[in-house]
């Protein structure tokens, strides 16, 4: 499974990448902002899902989600918002499929990965607070 992680904090990228690496079944790609995320999304075929931070410079997570959800074929890629703030209604309205509230855990990511594997994008938004 290919996962694109977008966060302007190098330390958060490292934390998320280490958690996902513990699951031992994923290939991750890291971007420091939404603009770099757009470039990587277009350059790397077969991204299975995206983890995006809410609070980023230039384009925040909600703006990124809206853009992706209105850009075929990327509109079908499940998106997980990672945030210290629980703004679930805003994330859902933008088109996010899942929400992880910081701090993260391996189990939280595993639960979402399992849901991505078993559900389609058309099913309901899920908030996971770990």
C-alpha positions, 0 to 999 in steps of 0.5 A, spaced: 500 500 500 502 506 498 501 512 503 502 519 501 504 523 508 503 531 508 505 535 514 509 541 514 513 539 521 519 534 519 518 531 526 510 529 525 512 526 518 517 522 522 512 520 527 507 518 522 512 515 518 515 511 524 508 508 526 506 506 519 513 503 518 511 499 524 505 496 521 510 493 516 506 493 510 506 500 507 511 504 502 510 511 504 512 518 501 513 524 505 511 531 503 512 538 507 506 542 504 500 541 500 504 544 494 509 538 494 504 533 495 500 535 489 507 534 485 508 527 488 501 525 487 501 526 480 508 523 479 507 517 483 502 512 480 497 508 485 497 512 491 492 508 496 491 513 501 493 520 503 495 523 510 494 530 511 495 535 516 490 540 517 495 546 519 500 548 514 502 554 510 500 556 503 494 551 503 491 548 509 489 541 509 481 542 508 483 546 502 488 541 499 482 536 501 477 540 497 482 540 491 483 533 491 476 531 491 475 535 485 480 533 481 479 526 478 482 521 478 485 523 485 478 524 488 477 517 489 483 516 494 481 516 501 484 522 505 486 522 513 486 528 516 491 528 522 490 534 527 491 536 534 484 540 533 478 536 532 474 539 527 471 533 524 465 537 521 469 541 517 474 535 515 467 531 513 464 537 509 471 538 505 471 531 503 475 527 508 474 520 509 477 519 516 480 523 522 486 522 526 486 526 532 494 527 535 497 524 539 497 518 534 498 510 536 500 504 531 493 501 533 489 508 530 493 507 524 492 500 523 484 501 524 484 506 519 488 502 514 483 496 515 477 500 514 481 503 507 482 496 505 475 494 507 471 500 505 469 504 499 470 512 499 462 512 499 461 510 506 461 514 512 466 519 515 470 516 521 473 520 526 478 516 530 481 519 537 487 515 539 
